[in-house]
Amino acid sequence: MRLFSSILLFCCFIASLPGQNLARKVSFSYNRIPLKRVLDDVSADFDVYFVYSPEYIPITQPVSVSVSNVALSEALDKLFDPLPIAYKPIGGQIVLRPVEKNPPPRITNKTIPKEIDQQSPLYADPRMEEIIAERKKRWAGSSPTISGRPTPQQLNQSATSKKTEDLQATRFEPIIIESTASIEEEVAAPVFVSSTADTLSVVEKKKPVSRLAQISLLPFLGTNFTESARMTNRVSVNLLWGRNGGVEGLEIGGLMNSIRNDVHGIQIAGLGNTVGDDVFGTQASGLFNVARDSLIGIQGSGLFNILGQGYAVQGAGLFNVANHDFAGIQAAGLFNVAGRDSRAVQLAGLFNVSGGKSRLQVSPLFNVAKDVENGQVSAIINVARRVNGVQIGLINVADTVKGVTIGLLNLVRQGYNRVEISASESFYGNLAFKIGVKPFYNIFYLGARISESNNSSNNGENIKELTWGLGYGIGTAFNLGKRTLSNLELISIKINEREGWTKPLHQLHQFRWLFDWRLGRRMSIYMGPTANLLVSSRKDPELGTGGSELVPKTLYDKVDANKRSQGWIGFNAGIRL
């Protein structure tokens, strides 16, 4: 049932991938620009996702290309034509592979017609050993007696005459030299020609061979024996642990499955799956899955999943790691890590890290990403360079935000960061710091006033006493015109009246509606009404419970058993830097 669910999920995932529209019109121009930058620009400008391995694709090589209003396919042909790179659209991405555009001539075993004579074969005739033995016997029986020392010219003429006679007397199986032009055709394995004193031999590199099925107990202890590392099987069954060249179908292992090359299909193992190159399909295991190059499909394991780059869904009990480019979904019990250029949705029990773009990150501790397209949600901290969406957390840190950051502390370098100096009817001097973005910012407030005490000093002068307040608030700002804007703010202020710290409840809540006029690039003035509500259980000797000198004429005054609530309309004005 789990296998069926995984396959169904994979099918739905692949079906939902947006295909690359190679017919769309594009325009771009580059002159000796590194290939990596060109691919990044094309990906960002035309919503094209490239999958490749930096170890095999020359991403640092400068390229020069210029196209104007041509189809994407034509533009890519022109871009990759001078490079040893072939591309192929698969699902929602374009896969890049290294390829030899002008391969050397290929040597095959095809014979040419017998009427065509060939005097210098590259392959040894099967009868060579018999022919050599016969020539040695004939030469031994008819060797002339040398009465004198021959000259070097005589020796050279004799050797040339014998070689010509031997080649004319023997007919060899000739060969044809072919060349391949298609970049998608697999280049044949190289052929090495060697020569010894008696014979010519040809050694051909062993190529991967496809088999219908195999069964093994341990590596090289199965139906493919010592050839298993170069065999690609449609069905592979490893009772304990198996090592094979590739899979084009299904592989099941009791403990481990190890593949040297590629997997096109499904891998299922009790402990783990490892693949040396690419995976197009599904890996499922009890402990771990590893795809060293790229993966397009699904990885599911009890502990962890690791891949080089991919367009995939990863699910693990502990963690998921994508070392290079990644697009898709990562879900783990502990953490997720995605590499350089990533467009991932990451869900983790502890934290998420993305070296590139992140569509969405959700975790209880922290999220870190280079760019965020939709959002970051964390209980503690979110960190990103550019945010085109929302950040929700206790602390949010970003360089640029096109959206909103919601938290106790929002640090945005290129955001709405202001310092205010103002006055009001309650506090004659106010200092406020506002940080965040216009849709949502934090306010840190400090206010103070000096009053004369009813008590006198020894020389008869009234004593000056300090009343001060410390507060926090939130606000939003929206533009009214080119040089004007309006602020709506909520602030709660702890009042410490005529003492260092007032222990009883003595809290002032304010709603401010302010209007801002910008005077210069870095300065503006503002003013506006405020709605005030003071809630206090402090007992004043002269004013009674909840009494305060901060309160002017009230519009609302209610006394309960242990506290007093008083409301009034005030005014606030100041300078904003």
N, C-alpha and C positions, 0 to 999 in steps of 0.2 A: 504493500500500500504506500509506503514512504517513497519507494522507487517511482511508482506511478505518479505520485504527487510532485516529485522533483522533475520528472519529464514534462508533466503538464505545465508546471511553473516555468520551465525553460522555454517551452513552446510559446507560452503567452508572452514571456519576456522578449523573445526574438521577434514575435509578431508585432510587438509594440514599438520596436526600434524604428526611428524615422529613417527612411531610405535617403541616400544621397542623390539629389536631382542633378545629374551630370549634364542636363540640357540647359540649365539656367545660364544666363548671360553674365559674364564677369569681366572685369578690367583691372589690371595691375601692371606695374613696371618696376623692375629691380635691376641694378647694375652692380655686379660684384658684391652681392650681399650674401652672408652665410645662409645655407639652406635651412637651418633651424629657424632663423628669424622669418624667412619666407613662409615656411609651413605654419608658424604661429600666426602670422598676419592673415594668411588665407583662411585659416581655421576660425579666427575671430571675426573677420569681415564677411565671410560667406557661410558661416555655420557649418563648416566641414571638419570632421574629426578624423585625424590621421593616426593610425596605429603602426608603430615601427620600433625596431630595436636600435638604440644609438650605437651599439657595438658593431652592427653590420651596415648601417646606413650612414654615409659620409655627411653628417649634418653640419660640419664645420666648413665644407667646401663652398667657396664663393660661386654664385650662379648669377647669370644675366638673362633676363627674360622680360618681354614686353608684349602684352596682349590688350586688346581693346574691344569690348562688346562681343566676345566670342563665347561659345559654349564652354562650360567648366571642363568637360572631357577634352576638348581641343586645347584648352589652356594647360591642363595637366600633362598632355602629350608633349607640348612644347617645352614645359618645365623639365620633365624627366627624360626627354629624348637624348640629350648629351650626357646623361648621368647613368651609372650602372644600377639603375633602379627601375623596377616594374611595379605598377599599382593595380589593385583590383578592388572594386566595391564589394563589401560583405556586410550585410545587415545595415546598420546605421553608421558605418565608418568606412574609410579607405585604408586598406592594408598595404604597406610598402614592403617590398622584398628586394634583397640584392640579386642582381642578375648580370650575366656576362653578355653585353649587347653584341659584341663581335667575337664570338668564340673561335678558337683555332679550329682548323680542319679536323674532322672526326674520322678516325680509322675504323672501318667495319670489316666483317668477314665475308662480305658479298664478293662473289667472283665475277670477273668480266668475261665476255665471250672468248672462246678458245682461239678464234682467228686473230685476236689482238695479242701480239707478242709482248712479253714483259721480261726484260733482261736483268732487273735488279729488284727482286721481291723483298718486302719488309717482313713477311711471315715465313717461318721455316716450313719447308715441305715435310709432310709426315714421314716420307721415306728417306729423310736426310741421313739418319744413322746408317741405314743399309747402303746408301750410295757412298758415304764416306768410307765405310769398311771395305766396300768393293774397290774403290779407288786406291786405298792404301795397299790392298793385296796386289792389285795390278801394278802399282808403282814399285812395290818391293820386288816383284819378280822381273821387272824389265828395267831396273835402274842401270844406266850405263856405267862402265868403269871409267873413272876420271883419271886420265894420265897426267894431266897438268892442271894448275890452278887457274880457274876461269877469271876473267876480268869482271868488274862490277857491271859493265854494260851487258855482258853475256848472261849474267845471273838475272838481271832485270828483264831481258827479252824472254828468257826461258820461263820465268814466273808468270809474265803477262800471257804468254802463249798457252800455258796450262790452265790459267783461270778462264780464258776465253773458251777453250775446248770444253771444260767442265760445265760452264753455264749453258753452252749450246747443246750439250748432250743431255741435259736435265730439264724437264718441264716442271715448273712450280705452279701452285695454286695462287693466282694473283689476287690482289685486293683492290677495293675502290676507296678513294678518299672523298668524303662528302663534307659539306658545311651546312650548318643550321642557321636560319635567319630569324625564326620566331623567338621572341623573348620568353614566351610562355612554355616552350618545349624544354624539357629537362636536358641539360647538357650531359652527354655520355661520360662515363667514368674514364679518366685518363688512361692511356696505354703507354707502357714503357717497353722499349726495344733494347735488348741486351745481346751481346755477342761474346762467344768463347772461341777457343782455338778450333773446336771441331764442329760447332753448331750455332744456329741462331735460335733464340727463344723469345717469346712474347709473354709478358706478365701483365695481366689486366686486373685493375683494382676491383675488389668485390663490391657489387652494388646491392642495395636493399632488394630483397625478394619478397613477393607477396604470397602468402599462404592462406588457405581457407580457414584453418583452425590449428590450434596447438594446445597441449596440456602438459604441465610441468609440476614437479614437486619443489625443486629449488632451481636457482639460476643454472642453466646449462645441463640440468638433469630433467629432460623432457623430450618431447617428440622432435624438437628442432635441434637438440643436442648443442654442440658448440657453435652452431650457426644461428642461435636464437637472437643474438644481439643485432643481426642484420635482417631479420625476418619481420615483415609487417603482416599481422594476422587480422582476419576479419572477426574471428572469435578466439579469445584467449582465456584459458582457465589455468590459474596458478593455485595449486592446492595449499601451498604455504607461501612461497615467495617466488616470483618470476621476473626475469629480465628479458625484454624483447626489444626489437628495433622500432616497431610502431604498431598502432591499432587503427583499423578502419572499420569499426563496428562496436563490439562489446568486449570488455575485459573484466573478469571477476577474479579476485584474489582472496584467499583465506586470511593472509596477513598483509603482504606487500605486493604492489605492482610497480615495477620500474620500467620505464620506456626511455629508450635512447633518443628517439627522434620525435615524431608527432603522434597525436591522438586525435582521430576524427570519430567521435562517438561518445561512449560512456565507459567510465572506469569506476569500479566498486571494489573496496577493500576493507578488511576488518580493521587494519591498523592505518595504513597510509598509501598514497599514490604519489609517485614522482615522475615527471616528464622532463626530458632534456630540452625540447624545443617548444612547439606550439600545441595548444589544446583547442579544438573546436567541438565543444560538447559539454559534458558534465563529469565532474569528479566528486565522488562521495566516499567518505571513509569514517572510521571510528575515531581516529586521532588527528591526522593531518593530510593535507594535499599541497603539492608543490608543482608549479609550472614555471620552469626557469625562464622561458621567453614570454610568449603572449598567450592569453586565454580569452576566448569569446564563448561565453556560456555561463555555467554555474559551478561553484565550489562549495561543498558543504562538508563540515567535519566537526568532530567533538571537541578538538583543541584549537587548531590553527590552520590557516590557509595562507600560502605565499605564492605570488606570481610576479613575473617581470613587468608586464604591462597587459592591459586587457579592457574589454568591454563586457562586464560580467556582473553577476550577483555572487557575493561572498557571504557565507554564514558560518560562524564558528563559536564554540563555547568560550574560548579565551580571546583570540585576537586574529585580525586579518591584516596582511601587509601586501601592498602593491608597490614595487620598488621604483617603477617609472610611471609612464602615463596610464591613467585609469579613468574609466567612465562607467557608472553603474551604481550598485548598492553594496555597502558594507555594513553588516550587522554582527556584533560580537558582544560577549559577556563582559570583557574588560576594555579593550581598546581597538581602534582602527587606525592604520597609517596608510596614506596614499602618497605617491611620489610627486615628481615635478609638475607635470601638466595633467591635472586631475579635474574631472567634473563628476563628483561623487555625492551620493547621499549616504551619510555615515550615522549609524545609530550604535551607541556603545554604553556599557555599564559604568565606565570610568571616564574615558576621554577619547577625543578624536583629533587627528593631525592630518592636514592635507597640504602638500607642497604647491598645489596649483589652485584652480577654481573648485569651490565646493558648492554644490547646489543646496544642501541642507546638512547641518550637524546638530545632533541632539545627544547630550550626555549630562550626568550629574556633577562632574567636577569641572572640566574645562574643554574648550574647543579652540583649535588653532588652525588657521587657513590663510592662504595668500590672498585670495579673492573669494567673496561669498555672493552667490547669485540670488538665493532666496532667503536664507536665514541661519542663525546660530542660536541655539537654546541651551543654556547651562545654568545650574544652580549657583555656580561661583563666578567663573570668568570666561569671557569670549575674547579672542584676539584675532584680528584680520587686518589686511592692508586696505582693501576696498570692499565696501559692503553695498550691494544693490538689493536691499531687502530689509530685514529686521534682525536686531540683536537683542536677546532677552537674557539677562543674567544679573547677578549682584554687581559685577564689574564688567564693563564693556570697553574694549580698546580698539581703535581703528584709526587709519590715516584719513580716509575719505568715506563718507556715508551718503548714499542716495536712497534714503529710506528713513528708518527710525531706529534709535537705540533706546531700550527701556531697561533701566537698572538704577541701583542706588548711586552708582558712580559711572558716568559715561565720559570717557576720554577720547575725543575726536580731534586730531591735530588740525585738520582743515574743516572745523565745524563752527558752531555758534558759541564762541568763547568770549565772555564779556566781564568787565569789572565795573561796578556801579558805586557811586557816592551820592547819597540822597538824604532827604530830611522828611519827617512826618510829624503829625501831632503827638504821637506817642513817644518816639525817639527822635531827638534832634540831630543825631548823627548816625548814619547807617552805611555799612560797607557790605557789598554782596558780590559773590563770584558765581557766574553762570557758565556751565560747561555742558556740551552735548551738541545736538543739532536743533534746528528750528522746530521741527515737529515735536521734539521732547528733549528738555534739558533739565539739569539739576541746579538747584540754588543753595548756596551756603551763605548764611546771613549772620552778621554781627551788628547789634545796635546798642546805643548807650545814651543816657541823659544824666545830667547833674542837677540835683535838687537841694534846696536848703532845708536843713533839719530843724525841727521845732526845739531841739535842745541847743543850748548855747555853750560856748567854751568859757573858760575861766575869765577871759577878758571881755566877755559879753557879746562876742561875735557869733553869728549863726554858723553852724558846722555844715560844710558841703558833703553831700552823700551821693554815691553813684548807684544808679539803677541800670542794669544792662541785660541784654537778651542774646541768646544763641539759638539759631534756628536752621531748619532745613526745609526745602520745598522743591516743587516741580513746576514746569511751565511749558508753554507752547507759544510760538511766534508765527505770524503770517503777514505777508506783505500787503499793504494797502495801496502803495504806489511805488514809483521808482526810488524815492528817498524816504518813504514812511512805512512804518509797520506797527502792528499792535501785539501786545503780550497779554496772555491770560495766565495767572499764576496762583498757586496755592502754597502758603507758607505756614509752618507751625513754629512758634518761638517760645522757648523756655525763659520766663521772666525771673530775674533775681533782683528783687526790689530792696534797695538800700542795705544790701548785705552781699557778702561774697557768693553765697549759694543759698537759695531758698528751697528748703526741703519739701514743704507742703506743695500740693498741686497749685501751680500758678502759670497757666499756659494761655498764650495769645495765638489765635488762629486768624489768618487773613486770606481774603480773596482779592487779588489786584487785577484791575483792567487798565493797562497802561498804553499810552500812545507815544511813539518814538519818531523823532525827526532827525535825520542824519545831516550833520553840519559839514563834515569832511570825511575823508577816507576812514579815519579811525576814531571819530568822536561823534556823539549824538546827544541830544537832550530828550528827556521823557517826563511825562507826568500822567496822573490819572487817579481816579477814585479807588478807595479800598473799603471793603466790608470787613469789620472786625468783630470777633467774639472772644471775650476773656472769660475763661473758666478757672475759678480759684477756690481753694479751701484754706487759704492763708488768712490768719486773723490779725487784723490791723488794730492797734490800741485805740486809734481815733476813728477809723472808718468802718470798723467791724469786720465780720466774716466776708472774705472776698473783696474787700475794699482795696482800691489802688489809685494812686495819683495819676496813672497813665490814662485813666478813663475820663473823657470829656462828657458832654451831655449825651445820655444814652437814649436809644430808641427801644431797647429791650433790656429788662432787668428782672431776673427771677432768682429767688433765694430758696434753696432746699435746706435740708437738715444740716448737711456738712459742706455744702459748696454754694457758690453764687455764680450765675452766668449773666454777663452784661454785653450788649451789642450796640454798635454805633457805626456811622459812616465817617471815614476819614479821607485823607488826601496824601499822596506821595509824589515827590518830584526830585529829579536829580540829573546827573551827568553820567553817560555810559561810554566807556572806552573799550 
